[in-house]
Amino acid sequence: MAVKFRDYYAVLGVPRTATADEIKRAYRKLARKKHPDLAPPAERAKATEEFQAINEANEVLSDPDKRAKYDALGPNWKSGMDYSPPPGQGGAAPDIQWEDLDGFSDFFASIFGQASGNTRGRARRGGMRMEFPGADVEAEMPIAAEELLRGGRRRITLGTRELDVEIPVTARDGTVLRLAGQGEQGHGGAPAGDLYLRLRLVPNPRLRVAGDDLELDLPLWPWQAVLGERVRFDTPDGQVVLTIPPNTPAGQRLRLRGRGLKRADQTRGDLYAVIRIEVPEPANAAEREAYEALKRGSQAPHDRPAKG
């Protein structure tokens, strides 16, 4: 029976303007989703047919020469709308050759029938090697705020492998880094999948990230907040001297421009010093006397409830 012309772009679900990478991604996705081994027994025959169509479409569209002929000639790219087996073959089943392919022999045997000799391996149908690209792997990688600020290289362990991951200075919580070819290995000469690492910010009670900005707590003694003072303040970029205005309340944010996270345009966010009032404990006699004098001389109502 003749084999009707297939729209290979429709088979892979991509537009005719699709790039080579888009075709590759579509094929990988469909090859995993439509694998006959995942289909219920009653639907396996149909799944096998769809899977073969996917491989056929990928074989043509991933080859620049074949794709050019297909785009130019359409249904006639193989010199005719229909394709019939060569004389002498009739409708007989194609010869299946098996080669070593770890763990896939049972699957292919279930599709094409048990072959004699070595049945572990890669199926060849009509001389065409059936390839299975490696699956992509996704994982989360914890990252500290300091690493987002500085970027750089991080070495991670993936199974028995050690990989160097380059962290761009523009990375943020949720950024996905792609390591090409570091996913699961392909079969039959197909390429390996990719590794996708999603960055997850490790909470830090002192150094916090807010968009492109950073926040750092700055502890002050009560008299520093009331009287004002110049204090030394440690930041990720080094120590700075801050002027604390008189009567600075707890929670006040003092901005240090251009000391936050780096942006794609080479500018930086800001760093905010968040005032936190520390109370000496326990207070000695002199300190208690000073606080008593402050209480007596304060104009603030003593019965005012504390702010929560």
Steps between C-alpha positions, in 0.01 A plus 500: 500500500630844411618735774337842475697822521538640850534862602814464709462845656151407620630169634755680719262786578734775377455779242676484165727781622621294796873510571716190532497538880120530507468185292743320729309603813164403349635160398647431842176594671287283273744208508465484876126566509402263217735214584302177428629345817294755696174424323238254632516161322177568312642823355855382438453434127373853443775644720761309302369646175509853644849443636627387160345808339677722753835339424439528125413869529807569711727312258391728216468836677823465698697441178555833318518340154190285546310786653587730209366242252191444711430875523553546126308198368246430772313177426725437202825511694528123458390519136135427561206540733507135600785276593488132412748230602763407237417209268536164666431626850125531466341549835745283690628623834839672482809321618584592859861498617584518868804659653607553858291764677486460875156416631298567183493154342177396672323812382604459136422128509147583613457728197675310221502144629779298654811483281749218494851538637588799715172673587649764727513822324431755236246430229582569138202519270576524131852608590378791714634520854236580758644750743375608841625835629588517867241644734547845648560517874367771731627576849512780754825656617504698826683830476596768753436872458877559490526271194227696322697816574838377378416225249782261420552128473351232723595130490213257553477121517251323275504129567858394442584813302630838609387797295604864502203736487552861393269734693448832318486815711153568355361176646209520744289264708321276247750552218545181295850412381541259207796263477489358148562128465514436876165320525436131442703327232345444159472160333593387152736791447238761594616800704473518876231709664563828680519580869282787624585646842245727667660731755334516841607776738600379847327723759740716699353689798763774475561544125176504301424538128215723379504508121826668402549642850659359814404555863735472798407546867696772681482461879521822706505574871209714616717809556643470147149503356389792722810720484627405156853382426743395229531121503703246306289257299615176335357441151572230240715758319697591811468727801337842472430784745136599540364816659203416721265799530368586848172335603532219245221246566531124483420372151632813326669412169814694408591467131848440364473555126650257252596226749225251412483223239634553149264540208535403136573865406800500738325723755431383854213512742531660843593374845276596792620506860196414713524645852455256788514631859699286742451526876799418726419213732533494787528874568745603772419752773628800304303402194183449704544843656541652154183330380311619810614856431392463137161375613450790739601759244318346202198681364363180347196352680620212718178303459521491119498134386808373322475458126474137389 
